[in-house]
Amino acid sequence: MAGWVDDQQHLLYKAYFSQGATQAENDAHLARENAKYKITVKDPDFFAGAAKP
């Protein structure tokens, strides 16, 4: 069952990211989706002060 679910998800992933007419359009679509979940660190030293006594 787990193998079937993996195959189904892979098929749907490929179908979703193959909507464009060209490879460049597909790459742009993937980049837009990746940008939705990009994490930006605003203060990288936020916990640095907590570790020091």
PDB file of N, CA, C, O and CB in Angstrom:
ATOM      1  N   MET A   1       0.824  -1.193   0.000  1.00  0.00           N
ATOM      2  CA  MET A   1       0.000   0.000   0.000  1.00  0.00           C
ATOM      3  C   MET A   1       0.869   1.258   0.000  1.00  0.00           C
ATOM      4  O   MET A   1       0.570   2.211  -0.719  1.00  0.00           O
ATOM      5  CB  MET A   1      -0.937  -0.003   1.208  1.00  0.00           C
ATOM      6  N   ALA A   2       1.942   1.273   0.799  1.00  0.00           N
ATOM      7  CA  ALA A   2       2.810   2.443   0.872  1.00  0.00           C
ATOM      8  C   ALA A   2       3.473   2.710  -0.473  1.00  0.00           C
ATOM      9  O   ALA A   2       3.642   3.863  -0.868  1.00  0.00           O
ATOM     10  CB  ALA A   2       3.873   2.255   1.958  1.00  0.00           C
ATOM     11  N   GLY A   3       3.848   1.643  -1.175  1.00  0.00           N
ATOM     12  CA  GLY A   3       4.437   1.808  -2.506  1.00  0.00           C
ATOM     13  C   GLY A   3       3.468   2.414  -3.486  1.00  0.00           C
ATOM     14  O   GLY A   3       3.859   3.220  -4.330  1.00  0.00           O
ATOM     15  N   TRP A   4       2.210   2.040  -3.390  1.00  0.00           N
ATOM     16  CA  TRP A   4       1.196   2.589  -4.291  1.00  0.00           C
ATOM     17  C   TRP A   4       0.985   4.071  -4.007  1.00  0.00           C
ATOM     18  O   TRP A   4       0.834   4.864  -4.936  1.00  0.00           O
ATOM     19  CB  TRP A   4      -0.135   1.821  -4.147  1.00  0.00           C
ATOM     20  N   VAL A   5       0.973   4.445  -2.748  1.00  0.00           N
ATOM     21  CA  VAL A   5       0.795   5.855  -2.381  1.00  0.00           C
ATOM     22  C   VAL A   5       1.983   6.669  -2.882  1.00  0.00           C
ATOM     23  O   VAL A   5       1.800   7.771  -3.399  1.00  0.00           O
ATOM     24  CB  VAL A   5       0.637   6.014  -0.840  1.00  0.00           C
ATOM     25  N   ASP A   6       3.193   6.143  -2.737  1.00  0.00           N
ATOM     26  CA  ASP A   6       4.376   6.838  -3.234  1.00  0.00           C
ATOM     27  C   ASP A   6       4.310   7.021  -4.745  1.00  0.00           C
ATOM     28  O   ASP A   6       4.630   8.094  -5.257  1.00  0.00           O
ATOM     29  CB  ASP A   6       5.643   6.073  -2.853  1.00  0.00           C
ATOM     30  N   ASP A   7       3.896   5.977  -5.460  1.00  0.00           N
ATOM     31  CA  ASP A   7       3.767   6.071  -6.909  1.00  0.00           C
ATOM     32  C   ASP A   7       2.712   7.098  -7.299  1.00  0.00           C
ATOM     33  O   ASP A   7       2.914   7.862  -8.243  1.00  0.00           O
ATOM     34  CB  ASP A   7       3.417   4.708  -7.502  1.00  0.00           C
ATOM     35  N   GLN A   8       1.603   7.124  -6.592  1.00  0.00           N
ATOM     36  CA  GLN A   8       0.539   8.071  -6.884  1.00  0.00           C
ATOM     37  C   GLN A   8       1.014   9.509  -6.644  1.00  0.00           C
ATOM     38  O   GLN A   8       0.752  10.388  -7.465  1.00  0.00           O
ATOM     39  CB  GLN A   8      -0.700   7.764  -6.027  1.00  0.00           C
ATOM     40  N   GLN A   9       1.704   9.753  -5.535  1.00  0.00           N
ATOM     41  CA  GLN A   9       2.196  11.090  -5.234  1.00  0.00           C
ATOM     42  C   GLN A   9       3.235  11.527  -6.254  1.00  0.00           C
ATOM     43  O   GLN A   9       3.257  12.692  -6.652  1.00  0.00           O
ATOM     44  CB  GLN A   9       2.786  11.139  -3.828  1.00  0.00           C
ATOM     45  N   HIS A  10       4.095  10.612  -6.682  1.00  0.00           N
ATOM     46  CA  HIS A  10       5.100  10.929  -7.696  1.00  0.00           C
ATOM     47  C   HIS A  10       4.430  11.301  -9.018  1.00  0.00           C
ATOM     48  O   HIS A  10       4.841  12.254  -9.681  1.00  0.00           O
ATOM     49  CB  HIS A  10       6.057   9.737  -7.899  1.00  0.00           C
ATOM     50  N   LEU A  11       3.415  10.558  -9.394  1.00  0.00           N
ATOM     51  CA  LEU A  11       2.684  10.833 -10.626  1.00  0.00           C
ATOM     52  C   LEU A  11       2.005  12.194 -10.566  1.00  0.00           C
ATOM     53  O   LEU A  11       2.076  12.965 -11.524  1.00  0.00           O
ATOM     54  CB  LEU A  11       1.648   9.740 -10.888  1.00  0.00           C
ATOM     55  N   LEU A  12       1.351  12.496  -9.454  1.00  0.00           N
ATOM     56  CA  LEU A  12       0.683  13.783  -9.309  1.00  0.00           C
ATOM     57  C   LEU A  12       1.687  14.932  -9.280  1.00  0.00           C
ATOM     58  O   LEU A  12       1.418  15.993  -9.844  1.00  0.00           O
ATOM     59  CB  LEU A  12      -0.162  13.798  -8.042  1.00  0.00           C
ATOM     60  N   TYR A  13       2.832  14.742  -8.639  1.00  0.00           N
ATOM     61  CA  TYR A  13       3.882  15.750  -8.590  1.00  0.00           C
ATOM     62  C   TYR A  13       4.376  16.061 -10.003  1.00  0.00           C
ATOM     63  O   TYR A  13       4.502  17.223 -10.389  1.00  0.00           O
ATOM     64  CB  TYR A  13       5.050  15.276  -7.699  1.00  0.00           C
ATOM     65  N   LYS A  14       4.654  15.000 -10.764  1.00  0.00           N
ATOM     66  CA  LYS A  14       5.134  15.204 -12.138  1.00  0.00           C
ATOM     67  C   LYS A  14       4.079  15.903 -12.989  1.00  0.00           C
ATOM     68  O   LYS A  14       4.413  16.779 -13.787  1.00  0.00           O
ATOM     69  CB  LYS A  14       5.518  13.858 -12.780  1.00  0.00           C
ATOM     70  N   ALA A  15       2.820  15.532 -12.830  1.00  0.00           N
ATOM     71  CA  ALA A  15       1.752  16.150 -13.610  1.00  0.00           C
ATOM     72  C   ALA A  15       1.600  17.625 -13.248  1.00  0.00           C
ATOM     73  O   ALA A  15       1.404  18.465 -14.127  1.00  0.00           O
ATOM     74  CB  ALA A  15       0.426  15.409 -13.385  1.00  0.00           C
ATOM     75  N   TYR A  16       1.691  17.939 -11.968  1.00  0.00           N
ATOM     76  CA  TYR A  16       1.521  19.322 -11.522  1.00  0.00           C
ATOM     77  C   TYR A  16       2.645  20.214 -12.029  1.00  0.00           C
ATOM     78  O   TYR A  16       2.393  21.339 -12.462  1.00  0.00           O
ATOM     79  CB  TYR A  16       1.457  19.383 -10.000  1.00  0.00           C
ATOM     80  N   PHE A  17       3.877  19.729 -11.981  1.00  0.00           N
ATOM     81  CA  PHE A  17       5.006  20.543 -12.386  1.00  0.00           C
ATOM     82  C   PHE A  17       5.372  20.367 -13.863  1.00  0.00           C
ATOM     83  O   PHE A  17       6.438  20.815 -14.286  1.00  0.00           O
ATOM     84  CB  PHE A  17       6.191  20.215 -11.528  1.00  0.00           C
ATOM     85  N   SER A  18       4.523  19.734 -14.638  1.00  0.00           N
ATOM     86  CA  SER A  18       4.733  19.610 -16.084  1.00  0.00           C
ATOM     87  C   SER A  18       3.626  20.307 -16.858  1.00  0.00           C
ATOM     88  O   SER A  18       3.330  19.929 -17.992  1.00  0.00           O
ATOM     89  CB  SER A  18       4.807  18.134 -16.491  1.00  0.00           C
ATOM     90  N   GLN A  19       3.012  21.316 -16.260  1.00  0.00           N
ATOM     91  CA  GLN A  19       1.904  22.014 -16.895  1.00  0.00           C
ATOM     92  C   GLN A  19       2.361  22.933 -18.031  1.00  0.00           C
ATOM     93  O   GLN A  19       1.609  23.169 -18.977  1.00  0.00           O
ATOM     94  CB  GLN A  19       1.150  22.815 -15.864  1.00  0.00           C
ATOM     95  N   GLY A  20       3.578  23.448 -17.942  1.00  0.00           N
ATOM     96  CA  GLY A  20       4.066  24.407 -18.926  1.00  0.00           C
ATOM     97  C   GLY A  20       4.331  23.767 -20.274  1.00  0.00           C
ATOM     98  O   GLY A  20       4.513  22.555 -20.387  1.00  0.00           O
ATOM     99  N   ALA A  21       4.349  24.614 -21.293  1.00  0.00           N
ATOM    100  CA  ALA A  21       4.608  24.133 -22.645  1.00  0.00           C
ATOM    101  C   ALA A  21       6.094  23.875 -22.879  1.00  0.00           C
ATOM    102  O   ALA A  21       6.463  23.074 -23.738  1.00  0.00           O
ATOM    103  CB  ALA A  21       4.090  25.135 -23.663  1.00  0.00           C
ATOM    104  N   THR A  22       6.945  24.556 -22.113  1.00  0.00           N
ATOM    105  CA  THR A  22       8.389  24.395 -22.273  1.00  0.00           C
ATOM    106  C   THR A  22       9.015  24.073 -20.926  1.00  0.00           C
ATOM    107  O   THR A  22       8.382  24.210 -19.879  1.00  0.00           O
ATOM    108  CB  THR A  22       9.027  25.671 -22.879  1.00  0.00           C
ATOM    109  N   GLN A  23      10.256  23.646 -20.972  1.00  0.00           N
ATOM    110  CA  GLN A  23      10.979  23.350 -19.737  1.00  0.00           C
ATOM    111  C   GLN A  23      11.192  24.616 -18.921  1.00  0.00           C
ATOM    112  O   GLN A  23      11.173  24.570 -17.691  1.00  0.00           O
ATOM    113  CB  GLN A  23      12.327  22.689 -20.046  1.00  0.00           C
ATOM    114  N   ALA A  24      11.394  25.751 -19.596  1.00  0.00           N
ATOM    115  CA  ALA A  24      11.581  27.018 -18.880  1.00  0.00           C
ATOM    116  C   ALA A  24      10.329  27.390 -18.088  1.00  0.00           C
ATOM    117  O   ALA A  24      10.432  27.876 -16.962  1.00  0.00           O
ATOM    118  CB  ALA A  24      11.934  28.144 -19.867  1.00  0.00           C
ATOM    119  N   GLU A  25       9.162  27.168 -18.663  1.00  0.00           N
ATOM    120  CA  GLU A  25       7.910  27.441 -17.946  1.00  0.00           C
ATOM    121  C   GLU A  25       7.752  26.513 -16.746  1.00  0.00           C
ATOM    122  O   GLU A  25       7.302  26.937 -15.682  1.00  0.00           O
ATOM    123  CB  GLU A  25       6.706  27.287 -18.891  1.00  0.00           C
ATOM    124  N   ASN A  26       8.120  25.260 -16.918  1.00  0.00           N
ATOM    125  CA  ASN A  26       8.055  24.305 -15.801  1.00  0.00           C
ATOM    126  C   ASN A  26       9.015  24.707 -14.684  1.00  0.00           C
ATOM    127  O   ASN A  26       8.667  24.620 -13.506  1.00  0.00           O
ATOM    128  CB  ASN A  26       8.383  22.878 -16.290  1.00  0.00           C
ATOM    129  N   ASP A  27      10.218  25.147 -15.047  1.00  0.00           N
ATOM    130  CA  ASP A  27      11.185  25.588 -14.049  1.00  0.00           C
ATOM    131  C   ASP A  27      10.696  26.834 -13.322  1.00  0.00           C
ATOM    132  O   ASP A  27      10.886  26.958 -12.112  1.00  0.00           O
ATOM    133  CB  ASP A  27      12.537  25.859 -14.703  1.00  0.00           C
ATOM    134  N   ALA A  28      10.067  27.759 -14.047  1.00  0.00           N
ATOM    135  CA  ALA A  28       9.535  28.974 -13.428  1.00  0.00           C
ATOM    136  C   ALA A  28       8.406  28.630 -12.466  1.00  0.00           C
ATOM    137  O   ALA A  28       8.297  29.233 -11.398  1.00  0.00           O
ATOM    138  CB  ALA A  28       9.037  29.959 -14.503  1.00  0.00           C
ATOM    139  N   HIS A  29       7.576  27.678 -12.829  1.00  0.00           N
ATOM    140  CA  HIS A  29       6.484  27.244 -11.957  1.00  0.00           C
ATOM    141  C   HIS A  29       7.045  26.629 -10.673  1.00  0.00           C
ATOM    142  O   HIS A  29       6.549  26.911  -9.582  1.00  0.00           O
ATOM    143  CB  HIS A  29       5.572  26.228 -12.690  1.00  0.00           C
ATOM    144  N   LEU A  30       8.057  25.805 -10.797  1.00  0.00           N
ATOM    145  CA  LEU A  30       8.695  25.196  -9.636  1.00  0.00           C
ATOM    146  C   LEU A  30       9.331  26.266  -8.753  1.00  0.00           C
ATOM    147  O   LEU A  30       9.244  26.184  -7.527  1.00  0.00           O
ATOM    148  CB  LEU A  30       9.752  24.171 -10.077  1.00  0.00           C
ATOM    149  N   ALA A  31       9.968  27.267  -9.359  1.00  0.00           N
ATOM    150  CA  ALA A  31      10.590  28.346  -8.590  1.00  0.00           C
ATOM    151  C   ALA A  31       9.538  29.147  -7.823  1.00  0.00           C
ATOM    152  O   ALA A  31       9.772  29.533  -6.678  1.00  0.00           O
ATOM    153  CB  ALA A  31      11.390  29.274  -9.520  1.00  0.00           C
ATOM    154  N   ARG A  32       8.376  29.402  -8.444  1.00  0.00           N
ATOM    155  CA  ARG A  32       7.290  30.112  -7.758  1.00  0.00           C
ATOM    156  C   ARG A  32       6.793  29.315  -6.556  1.00  0.00           C
ATOM    157  O   ARG A  32       6.551  29.880  -5.490  1.00  0.00           O
ATOM    158  CB  ARG A  32       6.125  30.386  -8.727  1.00  0.00           C
ATOM    159  N   GLU A  33       6.641  28.013  -6.728  1.00  0.00           N
ATOM    160  CA  GLU A  33       6.181  27.172  -5.625  1.00  0.00           C
ATOM    161  C   GLU A  33       7.221  27.130  -4.502  1.00  0.00           C
ATOM    162  O   GLU A  33       6.856  27.166  -3.327  1.00  0.00           O
ATOM    163  CB  GLU A  33       5.879  25.748  -6.127  1.00  0.00           C
ATOM    164  N   ASN A  34       8.495  27.054  -4.845  1.00  0.00           N
ATOM    165  CA  ASN A  34       9.538  27.038  -3.830  1.00  0.00           C
ATOM    166  C   ASN A  34       9.592  28.365  -3.079  1.00  0.00           C
ATOM    167  O   ASN A  34       9.876  28.388  -1.882  1.00  0.00           O
ATOM    168  CB  ASN A  34      10.893  26.737  -4.467  1.00  0.00           C
ATOM    169  N   ALA A  35       9.321  29.465  -3.770  1.00  0.00           N
ATOM    170  CA  ALA A  35       9.351  30.784  -3.140  1.00  0.00           C
ATOM    171  C   ALA A  35       8.250  30.929  -2.093  1.00  0.00           C
ATOM    172  O   ALA A  35       8.403  31.708  -1.152  1.00  0.00           O
ATOM    173  CB  ALA A  35       9.210  31.877  -4.197  1.00  0.00           C
ATOM    174  N   LYS A  36       7.157  30.206  -2.234  1.00  0.00           N
ATOM    175  CA  LYS A  36       6.067  30.273  -1.261  1.00  0.00           C
ATOM    176  C   LYS A  36       6.512  29.796   0.113  1.00  0.00           C
ATOM    177  O   LYS A  36       6.017  30.281   1.131  1.00  0.00           O
ATOM    178  CB  LYS A  36       4.884  29.443  -1.737  1.00  0.00           C
ATOM    179  N   TYR A  37       7.439  28.854   0.146  1.00  0.00           N
ATOM    180  CA  TYR A  37       7.834  28.222   1.396  1.00  0.00           C
ATOM    181  C   TYR A  37       9.243  28.607   1.833  1.00  0.00           C
ATOM    182  O   TYR A  37       9.844  27.924   2.662  1.00  0.00           O
ATOM    183  CB  TYR A  37       7.737  26.731   1.262  1.00  0.00           C
ATOM    184  N   LYS A  38       9.771  29.695   1.280  1.00  0.00           N
ATOM    185  CA  LYS A  38      11.105  30.147   1.623  1.00  0.00           C
ATOM    186  C   LYS A  38      11.084  30.758   3.029  1.00  0.00           C
ATOM    187  O   LYS A  38      10.193  31.540   3.361  1.00  0.00           O
ATOM    188  CB  LYS A  38      11.627  31.169   0.577  1.00  0.00           C
ATOM    189  N   ILE A  39      12.046  30.404   3.823  1.00  0.00           N
ATOM    190  CA  ILE A  39      12.155  30.911   5.181  1.00  0.00           C
ATOM    191  C   ILE A  39      13.254  31.968   5.210  1.00  0.00           C
ATOM    192  O   ILE A  39      14.367  31.733   4.741  1.00  0.00           O
ATOM    193  CB  ILE A  39      12.450  29.761   6.193  1.00  0.00           C
ATOM    194  N   THR A  40      12.933  33.120   5.760  1.00  0.00           N
ATOM    195  CA  THR A  40      13.900  34.203   5.874  1.00  0.00           C
ATOM    196  C   THR A  40      14.237  34.401   7.342  1.00  0.00           C
ATOM    197  O   THR A  40      13.351  34.568   8.181  1.00  0.00           O
ATOM    198  CB  THR A  40      13.353  35.515   5.247  1.00  0.00           C
ATOM    199  N   VAL A  41      15.512  34.380   7.636  1.00  0.00           N
ATOM    200  CA  VAL A  41      15.977  34.581   9.004  1.00  0.00           C
ATOM    201  C   VAL A  41      16.147  36.080   9.227  1.00  0.00           C
ATOM    202  O   VAL A  41      16.922  36.734   8.529  1.00  0.00           O
ATOM    203  CB  VAL A  41      17.318  33.809   9.275  1.00  0.00           C
ATOM    204  N   LYS A  42      15.425  36.614  10.193  1.00  0.00           N
ATOM    205  CA  LYS A  42      15.496  38.053  10.459  1.00  0.00           C
ATOM    206  C   LYS A  42      16.568  38.386  11.482  1.00  0.00           C
ATOM    207  O   LYS A  42      17.221  39.423  11.365  1.00  0.00           O
ATOM    208  CB  LYS A  42      14.150  38.566  10.944  1.00  0.00           C
ATOM    209  N   ASP A  43      16.766  37.544  12.470  1.00  0.00           N
ATOM    210  CA  ASP A  43      17.764  37.791  13.500  1.00  0.00           C
ATOM    211  C   ASP A  43      18.503  36.479  13.788  1.00  0.00           C
ATOM    212  O   ASP A  43      18.075  35.711  14.649  1.00  0.00           O
ATOM    213  CB  ASP A  43      17.102  38.365  14.799  1.00  0.00           C
ATOM    214  N   PRO A  44      19.596  36.218  13.086  1.00  0.00           N
ATOM    215  CA  PRO A  44      20.280  34.938  13.260  1.00  0.00           C
ATOM    216  C   PRO A  44      20.906  34.775  14.648  1.00  0.00           C
ATOM    217  O   PRO A  44      21.204  33.651  15.053  1.00  0.00           O
ATOM    218  CB  PRO A  44      21.348  34.789  12.207  1.00  0.00           C
ATOM    219  N   ASP A  45      21.108  35.854  15.372  1.00  0.00           N
ATOM    220  CA  ASP A  45      21.721  35.780  16.701  1.00  0.00           C
ATOM    221  C   ASP A  45      20.683  35.842  17.820  1.00  0.00           C
ATOM    222  O   ASP A  45      21.021  36.204  18.946  1.00  0.00           O
ATOM    223  CB  ASP A  45      22.727  36.908  16.874  1.00  0.00           C
ATOM    224  N   PHE A  46      19.450  35.504  17.539  1.00  0.00           N
ATOM    225  CA  PHE A  46      18.384  35.603  18.520  1.00  0.00           C
ATOM    226  C   PHE A  46      18.663  34.761  19.764  1.00  0.00           C
ATOM    227  O   PHE A  46      18.446  35.221  20.884  1.00  0.00           O
ATOM    228  CB  PHE A  46      17.073  35.183  17.898  1.00  0.00           C
ATOM    229  N   PHE A  47      19.136  33.548  19.576  1.00  0.00           N
ATOM    230  CA  PHE A  47      19.386  32.657  20.700  1.00  0.00           C
ATOM    231  C   PHE A  47      20.833  32.739  21.201  1.00  0.00           C
ATOM    232  O   PHE A  47      21.172  32.073  22.179  1.00  0.00           O
ATOM    233  CB  PHE A  47      19.058  31.232  20.304  1.00  0.00           C
ATOM    234  N   ALA A  48      21.666  33.512  20.577  1.00  0.00           N
ATOM    235  CA  ALA A  48      23.085  33.584  20.970  1.00  0.00           C
ATOM    236  C   ALA A  48      23.227  34.142  22.383  1.00  0.00           C
ATOM    237  O   ALA A  48      24.084  33.679  23.135  1.00  0.00           O
ATOM    238  CB  ALA A  48      23.884  34.460  19.974  1.00  0.00           C
ATOM    239  N   GLY A  49      22.427  35.104  22.758  1.00  0.00           N
ATOM    240  CA  GLY A  49      22.513  35.700  24.086  1.00  0.00           C
ATOM    241  C   GLY A  49      22.009  34.773  25.173  1.00  0.00           C
ATOM    242  O   GLY A  49      22.448  34.873  26.318  1.00  0.00           O
ATOM    243  N   ALA A  50      21.100  33.875  24.841  1.00  0.00           N
ATOM    244  CA  ALA A  50      20.535  32.956  25.829  1.00  0.00           C
ATOM    245  C   ALA A  50      21.541  31.898  26.262  1.00  0.00           C
ATOM    246  O   ALA A  50      21.453  31.397  27.383  1.00  0.00           O
ATOM    247  CB  ALA A  50      19.294  32.285  25.269  1.00  0.00           C
ATOM    248  N   ALA A  51      22.485  31.550  25.412  1.00  0.00           N
ATOM    249  CA  ALA A  51      23.451  30.501  25.735  1.00  0.00           C
ATOM    250  C   ALA A  51      24.545  31.013  26.661  1.00  0.00           C
ATOM    251  O   ALA A  51      25.199  30.213  27.330  1.00  0.00           O
ATOM    252  CB  ALA A  51      24.070  29.946  24.461  1.00  0.00           C
ATOM    253  N   LYS A  52      24.758  32.307  26.719  1.00  0.00           N
ATOM    254  CA  LYS A  52      25.808  32.870  27.559  1.00  0.00           C
ATOM    255  C   LYS A  52      25.265  33.152  28.959  1.00  0.00           C
ATOM    256  O   LYS A  52      24.166  33.688  29.096  1.00  0.00           O
ATOM    257  CB  LYS A  52      26.376  34.161  26.928  1.00  0.00           C
ATOM    258  N   PRO A  53      26.021  32.797  29.997  1.00  0.00           N
ATOM    259  CA  PRO A  53      25.549  33.059  31.371  1.00  0.00           C
ATOM    260  C   PRO A  53      25.653  34.508  31.760  1.00  0.00           C
ATOM    261  O   PRO A  53      25.295  34.874  32.879  1.00  0.00           O
ATOM    262  CB  PRO A  53      26.325  32.234  32.356  1.00  0.00           C
TER     263      PRO A  53
END
